[in-house]
Amino acid sequence: MSSRDPKSDNEPLDPIVAEFRRNKAREEGAYRARALKLLPHVCAHCGREFEGRRLRELTVHHKDVDPTNNPPDGSNWELLCLYCHDNQHGRNAAAAALTGDAPAEERETTGLQQPFAGLADLLKKRKDDR
């Protein structure tokens, strides 16, 4: 039974992780500041304008979804509000989940694709009962 502190096992990595996080935050701040200088303070999807304290609700979205692709002219960026940015990434995740190797015919169905499939039989039976 070891009395080693599990926290001490991570000590050599702590400075590396901390430096990585600092560099990432610095890089994100740099391209966000450039994007705010280059682009109008308007959400590219919903069209809302942002100024003053609300400017923090505007985020930088990478059009090619590669956060390392930060050209100096900002051609890979668009400013999105928090809501539209979350929506955009949600749509990307849904699209990725729906694409697959199997053709659409072989995918599992939920049974909701033909809600009126048995309606004709039910109506005929009801008519015959009268």
DSSP file (Angstrom, degrees, kcal/mol; ACC not computed):
  #  RESIDUE AA STRUCTURE BP1 BP2  ACC     N-H-->O    O-->H-N    N-H-->O    O-->H-N    TCO  KAPPA ALPHA  PHI   PSI    X-CA   Y-CA   Z-CA
    1    1 A M              0   0    0      0, 0.0     2,-0.4     0, 0.0     0, 0.0   0.000 360.0 360.0 360.0 123.9    0.0    0.0    0.0
    2    2 A S        -     0   0    0      1,-0.1     0, 0.0     2,-0.1     0, 0.0  -0.722 360.0-162.0 -97.4 140.6    1.5    3.2   -1.1
    3    3 A S        +     0   0    0     -2,-0.4    -1,-0.1     2,-0.1     2,-0.1   0.112  45.9 137.2-103.1  20.6    1.2    6.5    0.8
    4    4 A R        -     0   0    0      1,-0.1    -2,-0.1     2,-0.0     3,-0.0  -0.392  59.4-119.3 -69.1 143.1    2.2    8.6   -2.3
    5    5 A D    >>  -     0   0    0      1,-0.2     3,-1.2    -2,-0.1     4,-0.7  -0.734  13.8-146.3 -81.3 120.7    0.2   11.7   -3.0
    6    6 A P  H >> S+     0   0    0      0, 0.0     4,-0.6     0, 0.0     3,-0.5   0.792  98.2  63.2 -61.2 -24.9   -1.3   11.3   -6.4
    7    7 A K  H >4 S+     0   0    0      1,-0.2     3,-0.9     2,-0.2     4,-0.5   0.854  94.5  59.7 -66.1 -33.9   -0.9   15.1   -6.9
    8    8 A S  H X4 S+     0   0    0     -3,-1.2     3,-0.6     1,-0.3    -1,-0.2   0.765  94.8  64.2 -68.2 -24.1    2.9   14.7   -6.6
    9    9 A D  H << S+     0   0    0     -4,-0.7    -1,-0.3    -3,-0.5     4,-0.2   0.807 104.4  46.9 -65.8 -29.0    2.8   12.4   -9.7
   10   10 A N  T XX S+     0   0    0     -3,-0.9     4,-1.7    -4,-0.6     3,-1.1   0.532  83.3  97.7 -90.5  -7.4    1.5   15.3  -11.8
   11   11 A E  T <4 S+     0   0    0     -3,-0.6     3,-0.2    -4,-0.5    -1,-0.2   0.863  80.0  52.9 -54.7 -43.0    4.0   17.9  -10.6
   12   12 A P  T 34 S+     0   0    0      0, 0.0     4,-0.5     0, 0.0    -1,-0.3   0.832 113.9  44.8 -63.3 -28.0    6.4   17.6  -13.5
   13   13 A L  T <> S+     0   0    0     -3,-1.1     4,-2.9    -4,-0.2     5,-0.3   0.741  93.6  80.4 -85.0 -23.8    3.5   18.2  -15.9
   14   14 A D  H  X S+     0   0    0     -4,-1.7     4,-2.7    -3,-0.2     5,-0.2   0.898  93.7  45.4 -53.9 -48.8    2.0   21.1  -14.1
   15   15 A P  H  > S+     0   0    0      0, 0.0     4,-2.3     0, 0.0    -1,-0.2   0.880 114.4  50.1 -64.2 -34.8    4.4   23.7  -15.4
   16   16 A I  H  > S+     0   0    0     -4,-0.5     4,-2.4     2,-0.2    -2,-0.2   0.932 113.2  44.9 -66.9 -46.1    4.1   22.4  -18.9
   17   17 A V  H  X S+     0   0    0     -4,-2.9     4,-2.5     2,-0.2    -1,-0.2   0.912 113.3  51.0 -64.1 -42.8    0.3   22.4  -18.8
   18   18 A A  H  X S+     0   0    0     -4,-2.7     4,-2.2    -5,-0.3    -2,-0.2   0.912 111.4  47.4 -62.3 -42.5    0.3   25.9  -17.2
   19   19 A E  H  X S+     0   0    0     -4,-2.3     4,-2.7     2,-0.2     5,-0.2   0.909 110.7  52.1 -65.6 -41.3    2.6   27.2  -19.9
   20   20 A F  H  X S+     0   0    0     -4,-2.4     4,-2.5     1,-0.2    -2,-0.2   0.928 110.6  48.1 -59.2 -45.7    0.4   25.6  -22.7
   21   21 A R  H  X S+     0   0    0     -4,-2.5     4,-2.4     2,-0.2    -1,-0.2   0.894 111.6  49.9 -63.9 -40.6   -2.7   27.2  -21.2
   22   22 A R  H  X S+     0   0    0     -4,-2.2     4,-2.4     2,-0.2    -2,-0.2   0.931 112.6  47.0 -62.7 -45.7   -1.0   30.7  -21.0
   23   23 A N  H  X S+     0   0    0     -4,-2.7     4,-2.6     2,-0.2    -2,-0.2   0.900 112.3  49.9 -63.6 -41.2    0.2   30.4  -24.6
   24   24 A K  H  X S+     0   0    0     -4,-2.5     4,-2.7    -5,-0.2     5,-0.2   0.923 112.1  47.1 -64.1 -44.8   -3.2   29.3  -25.9
   25   25 A A  H  X S+     0   0    0     -4,-2.4     4,-2.3     2,-0.2    -2,-0.2   0.895 112.7  49.9 -63.9 -40.0   -5.0   32.2  -24.0
   26   26 A R  H  X S+     0   0    0     -4,-2.4     4,-2.1     2,-0.2    -2,-0.2   0.922 112.4  47.2 -64.3 -44.2   -2.4   34.7  -25.4
   27   27 A E  H  X S+     0   0    0     -4,-2.6     4,-2.4     2,-0.2     5,-0.3   0.927 112.5  48.8 -64.1 -45.5   -2.9   33.4  -28.9
   28   28 A E  H  X S+     0   0    0     -4,-2.7     4,-2.1     1,-0.2    -1,-0.2   0.903 111.8  50.0 -61.4 -40.7   -6.7   33.5  -28.7
   29   29 A G  H  X S+     0   0    0     -4,-2.3     4,-2.3    -5,-0.2    -1,-0.2   0.873 109.4  52.5 -64.3 -37.0   -6.5   37.0  -27.3
   30   30 A A  H  X S+     0   0    0     -4,-2.1     4,-2.0     2,-0.2    -2,-0.2   0.943 113.6  39.9 -67.5 -48.4   -4.2   38.1  -30.2
   31   31 A Y  H  X S+     0   0    0     -4,-2.4     4,-2.4     2,-0.2    -1,-0.2   0.823 114.7  54.2 -74.9 -26.7   -6.4   36.8  -33.0
   32   32 A R  H  X S+     0   0    0     -4,-2.1     4,-2.5    -5,-0.3    -1,-0.2   0.930 109.1  48.2 -66.8 -44.1   -9.6   38.0  -31.3
   33   33 A A  H  X S+     0   0    0     -4,-2.3     4,-1.3     1,-0.2    -2,-0.2   0.909 113.3  47.8 -61.8 -41.7   -8.2   41.5  -30.9
   34   34 A R  H  X S+     0   0    0     -4,-2.0     4,-2.3     1,-0.2    -1,-0.2   0.912 111.3  50.8 -64.8 -41.6   -7.1   41.4  -34.6
   35   35 A A  H  X S+     0   0    0     -4,-2.4     4,-2.8     1,-0.2    -2,-0.2   0.898 108.0  52.2 -63.8 -39.7  -10.6   40.2  -35.7
   36   36 A L  H  < S+     0   0    0     -4,-2.5    -1,-0.2     1,-0.2    -2,-0.2   0.794 112.3  46.6 -67.9 -26.8  -12.3   42.9  -33.7
   37   37 A K  H  < S+     0   0    0     -4,-1.3    -2,-0.2    -3,-0.2    -1,-0.2   0.856 119.5  39.1 -78.4 -36.8  -10.1   45.5  -35.5
   38   38 A L  H  < S+     0   0    0     -4,-2.3    -2,-0.2    -5,-0.1    -3,-0.2   0.857 111.8  54.6 -82.5 -37.3  -10.7   44.0  -38.9
   39   39 A L  S  < S-     0   0    0     -4,-2.8     2,-0.1    -5,-0.2    39,-0.0  -0.684  87.4-102.9-107.1 150.9  -14.4   43.1  -38.9
   40   40 A P        -     0   0    0      0, 0.0     2,-2.3     0, 0.0    39,-0.2  -0.390  39.3-110.2 -66.3 149.8  -17.5   45.0  -38.0
   41   41 A H  S    S+     0   0    0      9,-0.1     9,-2.8    -5,-0.1     2,-0.4  -0.368  81.6 113.5 -82.8  61.0  -18.9   44.3  -34.6
   42   42 A V  B    S-A   49   0A   0     -2,-2.3     2,-0.3     7,-0.2    37,-0.3  -0.993  75.2-109.9-133.6 136.1  -21.9   42.5  -36.0
   43   43 A C     >  -     0   0    0      5,-2.6     4,-1.6    -2,-0.4    37,-0.3  -0.531  24.1-143.0 -66.1 126.3  -22.8   38.8  -35.6
   44   44 A A  T  4 S+     0   0    0     35,-3.0    -1,-0.2    -2,-0.3    36,-0.1   0.665  94.5  38.4 -67.6 -16.5  -22.4   37.3  -39.1
   45   45 A H  T  4 S+     0   0    0     34,-0.2    -1,-0.2     3,-0.1    35,-0.1   0.877 128.5  22.4-100.2 -52.5  -25.4   35.0  -38.6
   46   46 A C  T  4 S-     0   0    0      2,-0.1    -2,-0.1    35,-0.0    34,-0.1   0.647  92.3-130.7 -96.0 -14.0  -28.1   36.9  -36.7
   47   47 A G     <  +     0   0    0     -4,-1.6     2,-0.1     1,-0.3    -3,-0.1   0.514  49.9 152.4  82.9   4.2  -27.0   40.5  -37.6
   48   48 A R        -     0   0    0     -6,-0.1    -5,-2.6     1,-0.1     2,-0.3  -0.438  40.0-130.8 -69.5 143.6  -27.1   41.8  -34.0
   49   49 A E  B     -A   42   0A   0     -7,-0.2     2,-0.4    -2,-0.1    -7,-0.2  -0.712  19.7-159.9 -95.3 146.5  -24.7   44.7  -33.4
   50   50 A F        +     0   0    0     -9,-2.8     2,-0.3    -2,-0.3    -9,-0.1  -0.979  18.6 153.9-130.0 139.1  -22.4   44.7  -30.4
   51   51 A E    >   +     0   0    0     -2,-0.4     3,-1.4     0, 0.0     4,-0.2  -0.975  49.8   2.1-154.5 164.6  -20.6   47.6  -28.6
   52   52 A G  G >  S-     0   0    0     -2,-0.3     3,-1.5     1,-0.3     4,-0.2  -0.277 127.9  -6.8  59.8-135.2  -19.2   48.5  -25.2
   53   53 A R  G >  S+     0   0    0      1,-0.3     3,-1.2     2,-0.2    -1,-0.3   0.784 131.2  64.1 -65.4 -28.0  -19.5   45.9  -22.5
   54   54 A R  G X  S+     0   0    0     -3,-1.4     3,-2.1     1,-0.2    -1,-0.3   0.604  77.9  86.9 -73.6  -9.4  -21.6   43.6  -24.8
   55   55 A L  G X  S+     0   0    0     -3,-1.5     3,-1.7     1,-0.3    -1,-0.2   0.777  75.8  68.9 -60.0 -25.6  -18.6   43.3  -27.2
   56   56 A R  G <  S+     0   0    0     -3,-1.2    -1,-0.3     1,-0.3    -2,-0.2   0.693  88.0  65.6 -67.7 -16.4  -17.4   40.4  -25.0
   57   57 A E  G <  S+     0   0    0     -3,-2.1    25,-1.4    -4,-0.1     2,-0.5   0.510  84.1  90.6 -81.6  -4.1  -20.5   38.4  -26.3
   58   58 A L  E <   -B   81   0B   0     -3,-1.7     2,-0.3    23,-0.2    23,-0.2  -0.820  62.0-170.6 -95.5 127.8  -18.9   38.4  -29.7
   59   59 A T  E     -B   80   0B   0     21,-3.9    21,-2.6    -2,-0.5     2,-0.6  -0.770  24.9-114.4-117.4 160.5  -16.7   35.4  -30.5
   60   60 A V  E     -B   79   0B   0     -2,-0.3     2,-0.5    19,-0.2    19,-0.2  -0.848  29.2-164.2 -95.6 122.6  -14.3   34.6  -33.3
   61   61 A H  E     -B   78   0B   0     17,-3.1    17,-1.6    -2,-0.6     2,-0.7  -0.918  15.7-136.5-107.6 131.0  -15.4   31.6  -35.4
   62   62 A H  E >   -B   77   0B   0     -2,-0.5     3,-1.9    15,-0.2    15,-0.2  -0.774   9.8-149.5 -86.1 118.6  -12.9   29.9  -37.7
   63   63 A K  T 3  S+     0   0    0     13,-3.0    -1,-0.2    -2,-0.7    14,-0.1   0.850  98.8  43.8 -59.3 -36.7  -14.7   29.2  -41.0
   64   64 A D  T 3  S-     0   0    0     12,-0.4    -1,-0.3     2,-0.2    13,-0.1   0.331 111.6-121.0 -91.7   9.1  -12.7   26.1  -41.7
   65   65 A V  S <  S+     0   0    0     -3,-1.9    -2,-0.1    11,-0.2     3,-0.0   0.675  75.9 124.5  62.0  21.6  -13.0   25.0  -38.0
   66   66 A D    >   -     0   0    0      3,-0.1     3,-1.9    10,-0.1    -2,-0.2  -0.903  45.3-166.1-111.6 102.5   -9.2   25.0  -37.6
   67   67 A P  T 3  S+     0   0    0      0, 0.0    -1,-0.1     0, 0.0    -2,-0.0   0.603  86.9  59.5 -67.3  -9.2   -8.3   27.2  -34.7
   68   68 A T  T 3  S+     0   0    0      1,-0.1     2,-1.3    -3,-0.0    -3,-0.0   0.578  82.1  90.0 -91.5 -10.2   -4.7   27.3  -35.8
   69   69 A N    <   +     0   0    0     -3,-1.9    -5,-0.2     7,-0.1    -3,-0.1  -0.712  48.5 152.0 -89.6  92.7   -5.5   28.8  -39.2
   70   70 A N        -     0   0    0     -2,-1.3    -1,-0.1    -8,-0.1    -8,-0.0  -0.679  23.9-168.2-124.5  75.1   -5.2   32.5  -38.4
   71   71 A P    >   -     0   0    0      0, 0.0     3,-1.9     0, 0.0     5,-0.2  -0.325  30.6-120.1 -65.1 148.0   -4.3   34.4  -41.5
   72   72 A P  T 3  S+     0   0    0      0, 0.0    -2,-0.0     0, 0.0     0, 0.0   0.771 112.2  56.7 -61.2 -26.3   -3.3   38.0  -40.9
   73   73 A D  T 3  S-     0   0    0      1,-0.0    -3,-0.0   -35,-0.0     0, 0.0   0.526 107.4-125.2 -84.1  -3.8   -6.0   39.3  -43.2
   74   74 A G    X   +     0   0    0     -3,-1.9     3,-1.7     1,-0.1    -1,-0.0   0.681  62.1 143.3  73.2  18.1   -8.7   37.5  -41.1
   75   75 A S  T 3   +     0   0    0      1,-0.3    -1,-0.1     3,-0.0    -5,-0.1   0.668  69.7  52.1 -67.9 -15.5  -10.1   35.6  -44.1
   76   76 A N  T 3  S+     0   0    0     -5,-0.2   -13,-3.0   -13,-0.1   -12,-0.4   0.338 100.4  83.3 -99.1   6.5  -10.8   32.5  -42.0
   77   77 A W  E <   +B   62   0B   0     -3,-1.7     2,-0.3   -15,-0.2   -15,-0.2  -0.783  44.9 175.4-113.5 152.3  -12.7   34.4  -39.3
   78   78 A E  E     -B   61   0B   0    -17,-1.6   -17,-3.1    -2,-0.3     2,-0.5  -0.964  31.8-121.7-145.3 145.0  -16.2   35.6  -38.8
   79   79 A L  E     +B   60   0B   0     -2,-0.3   -35,-3.0   -37,-0.3     2,-0.4  -0.747  35.2 176.5 -88.2 127.7  -17.6   37.2  -35.7
   80   80 A L  E     -B   59   0B   0    -21,-2.6   -21,-3.9    -2,-0.5   -37,-0.1  -0.964  30.5-115.9-128.3 145.4  -20.5   35.4  -34.1
   81   81 A C  E  >  -B   58   0B   0     -2,-0.4     4,-2.6   -23,-0.2     5,-0.2  -0.327  41.9 -99.4 -69.8 165.4  -22.5   36.1  -31.0
   82   82 A L  H  > S+     0   0    0    -25,-1.4     4,-2.2     1,-0.2     5,-0.2   0.878 122.4  49.0 -54.3 -41.7  -22.3   33.4  -28.3
   83   83 A Y  H  > S+     0   0    0      2,-0.2     4,-2.3     1,-0.2    -1,-0.2   0.928 113.2  44.2 -68.9 -46.4  -25.6   31.9  -29.3
   84   84 A C  H  > S+     0   0    0      2,-0.2     4,-2.7     1,-0.2    -1,-0.2   0.856 112.3  54.1 -67.7 -33.7  -24.9   31.7  -33.0
   85   85 A H  H  X S+     0   0    0     -4,-2.6     4,-2.2     2,-0.2     5,-0.2   0.934 110.6  45.2 -65.7 -45.5  -21.4   30.3  -32.3
   86   86 A D  H  X S+     0   0    0     -4,-2.2     4,-2.2    -5,-0.2    -2,-0.2   0.912 113.7  50.8 -61.9 -41.9  -22.8   27.5  -30.1
   87   87 A N  H  X S+     0   0    0     -4,-2.3     4,-2.4     2,-0.2    -2,-0.2   0.914 108.8  51.5 -61.8 -44.1  -25.5   26.8  -32.8
   88   88 A Q  H  X S+     0   0    0     -4,-2.7     4,-2.1     1,-0.2    -2,-0.2   0.927 112.7  44.2 -60.2 -47.0  -22.9   26.6  -35.5
   89   89 A H  H  X S+     0   0    0     -4,-2.2     4,-2.2     1,-0.2    -1,-0.2   0.841 111.2  55.0 -70.1 -31.1  -20.7   24.2  -33.7
   90   90 A G  H  X S+     0   0    0     -4,-2.2     4,-2.3    -5,-0.2    -2,-0.2   0.900 108.4  48.5 -64.5 -40.5  -23.8   22.2  -32.7
   91   91 A R  H  X S+     0   0    0     -4,-2.4     4,-2.6     2,-0.2    -2,-0.2   0.893 110.3  51.6 -66.4 -38.7  -24.8   21.9  -36.4
   92   92 A N  H  X S+     0   0    0     -4,-2.1     4,-2.1     2,-0.2    -2,-0.2   0.908 111.0  47.8 -63.5 -40.4  -21.3   20.8  -37.2
   93   93 A A  H  X S+     0   0    0     -4,-2.2     4,-2.0     2,-0.2    -2,-0.2   0.900 112.5  48.9 -66.8 -40.6  -21.4   18.1  -34.6
   94   94 A A  H  X S+     0   0    0     -4,-2.3     4,-1.8     2,-0.2    -2,-0.2   0.910 111.5  49.2 -65.8 -41.5  -24.8   16.9  -35.8
   95   95 A A  H  X S+     0   0    0     -4,-2.6     4,-1.5     1,-0.2    -2,-0.2   0.899 110.7  50.3 -64.8 -39.5  -23.7   16.8  -39.4
   96   96 A A  H  < S+     0   0    0     -4,-2.1    -1,-0.2     1,-0.2    -2,-0.2   0.874 110.1  50.7 -65.8 -36.1  -20.6   14.8  -38.4
   97   97 A A  H  < S+     0   0    0     -4,-2.0    -1,-0.2     1,-0.2    -2,-0.2   0.832 110.2  50.0 -70.2 -31.3  -22.7   12.4  -36.4
   98   98 A L  H  < S+     0   0    0     -4,-1.8     2,-0.3    -5,-0.1    -1,-0.2   0.758  94.3  83.1 -81.1 -24.5  -25.1   11.8  -39.4
   99   99 A T     <  +     0   0    0     -4,-1.5     2,-0.3    -5,-0.1     3,-0.0  -0.589  59.0 139.9 -79.9 141.8  -22.3   11.1  -41.9
  100  100 A G        -     0   0    0     -2,-0.3     4,-0.1     2,-0.2    -2,-0.0  -0.950  62.8 -94.0-164.6-179.2  -21.1    7.6  -41.9
  101  101 A D  S    S+     0   0    0     -2,-0.3    -1,-0.1     2,-0.1    -2,-0.0   0.782  94.7  86.3 -79.6 -28.1  -20.0    4.7  -44.1
  102  102 A A  S    S-     0   0    0      1,-0.1    -2,-0.2     2,-0.1     5,-0.1  -0.527  83.9-115.6 -78.5 137.9  -23.4    3.1  -44.3
  103  103 A P    >   -     0   0    0      0, 0.0     3,-1.3     0, 0.0     4,-0.5  -0.275  31.1-106.3 -65.0 160.0  -25.8    4.2  -47.0
  104  104 A A  G >  S+     0   0    0      1,-0.3     3,-1.2     2,-0.2    -2,-0.1   0.816 116.3  63.6 -59.8 -32.9  -29.0    5.8  -45.8
  105  105 A E  G 3  S+     0   0    0      1,-0.3    -1,-0.3     3,-0.0    -3,-0.0   0.806 102.7  49.6 -62.8 -28.8  -31.1    2.7  -46.7
  106  106 A E  G <  S+     0   0    0     -3,-1.3    -1,-0.3     2,-0.1    -2,-0.2   0.500  86.8 109.1 -91.6  -3.7  -29.2    0.6  -44.1
  107  107 A R  S <  S-     0   0    0     -3,-1.2     2,-0.2    -4,-0.5    -3,-0.0  -0.392  80.3 -99.0 -73.7 151.4  -29.6    3.1  -41.2
  108  108 A E        -     0   0    0     -2,-0.1     2,-0.3     1,-0.0    -1,-0.1  -0.473  39.4-144.3 -68.3 135.1  -31.8    2.2  -38.3
  109  109 A T        -     0   0    0     -2,-0.2    -1,-0.0     1,-0.1    -3,-0.0  -0.685  11.7-140.5-101.7 157.8  -35.2    4.0  -38.6
  110  110 A T        -     0   0    0     -2,-0.3    -1,-0.1     0, 0.0    -2,-0.0   0.579  41.3-116.7 -91.3 -10.1  -37.2    5.3  -35.7
  111  111 A G  S    S+     0   0    0      1,-0.0     3,-0.4     0, 0.0    -2,-0.0   0.434  93.2 100.6  89.1  -0.8  -40.6    4.2  -37.1
  112  112 A L        +     0   0    0      1,-0.2    -3,-0.0     3,-0.0    -1,-0.0   0.395  51.6  90.3 -96.8   2.4  -41.8    7.7  -37.5
  113  113 A Q  S    S+     0   0    0      1,-0.3    -1,-0.2     2,-0.1    -4,-0.0   0.749  95.2  34.9 -73.1 -22.8  -41.2    8.1  -41.2
  114  114 A Q    >   +     0   0    0     -3,-0.4     3,-1.5     1,-0.1    -1,-0.3  -0.631  65.5 164.3-130.5  73.5  -44.7    6.8  -42.2
  115  115 A P  T 3  S+     0   0    0      0, 0.0     3,-0.2     0, 0.0    -1,-0.1   0.728  79.4  43.4 -67.8 -21.2  -47.1    8.0  -39.5
  116  116 A F  T >> S+     0   0    0      1,-0.2     3,-1.2     2,-0.1     4,-0.5   0.120  76.1 118.5-109.0  20.9  -50.2    7.3  -41.7
  117  117 A A  T <4 S+     0   0    0     -3,-1.5     3,-0.3     1,-0.3     4,-0.2   0.874  84.9  31.6 -57.4 -42.3  -49.1    3.9  -43.0
  118  118 A G  T 3> S+     0   0    0     -4,-0.2     4,-1.9    -3,-0.2    -1,-0.3   0.311  91.1 100.6 -99.1   8.9  -52.1    2.0  -41.4
  119  119 A L  H <> S+     0   0    0     -3,-1.2     4,-2.6     1,-0.2     5,-0.2   0.894  77.8  54.0 -64.2 -41.5  -54.6    4.8  -41.6
  120  120 A A  H  X S+     0   0    0     -4,-0.5     4,-2.4    -3,-0.3    -1,-0.2   0.909 109.5  48.2 -60.8 -42.7  -56.4    3.4  -44.8
  121  121 A D  H  > S+     0   0    0     -4,-0.2     4,-2.5     2,-0.2    -1,-0.2   0.904 111.7  49.9 -64.9 -40.7  -56.9    0.0  -43.1
  122  122 A L  H  X S+     0   0    0     -4,-1.9     4,-2.4     2,-0.2    -2,-0.2   0.912 112.0  47.3 -64.6 -42.3  -58.3    1.6  -40.0
  123  123 A L  H  X S+     0   0    0     -4,-2.6     4,-2.3     2,-0.2    -2,-0.2   0.903 112.3  49.7 -66.3 -40.1  -60.7    3.8  -41.9
  124  124 A K  H  X S+     0   0    0     -4,-2.4     4,-2.3    -5,-0.2    -2,-0.2   0.919 111.6  48.8 -63.6 -43.2  -61.9    0.9  -44.0
  125  125 A K  H  X S+     0   0    0     -4,-2.5     4,-1.7     1,-0.2    -2,-0.2   0.911 111.7  49.4 -63.3 -42.1  -62.5   -1.2  -40.9
  126  126 A R  H  X S+     0   0    0     -4,-2.4     4,-0.7     1,-0.2    -1,-0.2   0.895 111.1  49.6 -64.7 -39.3  -64.4    1.6  -39.3
  127  127 A K  H >< S+     0   0    0     -4,-2.3     3,-0.6     1,-0.2    -1,-0.2   0.881 110.3  50.6 -65.6 -38.7  -66.5    2.1  -42.4
  128  128 A D  H 3< S+     0   0    0     -4,-2.3    -1,-0.2     1,-0.2    -2,-0.2   0.814 103.8  59.4 -70.0 -30.3  -67.3   -1.7  -42.5
  129  129 A D  H 3<        0   0    0     -4,-1.7    -1,-0.2     1,-0.2    -2,-0.2   0.714 360.0 360.0 -70.3 -20.7  -68.3   -1.6  -38.8
  130  130 A R    <<        0   0    0     -4,-0.7    -1,-0.2    -3,-0.6    -2,-0.2   0.487 360.0 360.0 -78.9 360.0  -71.1    0.9  -39.5
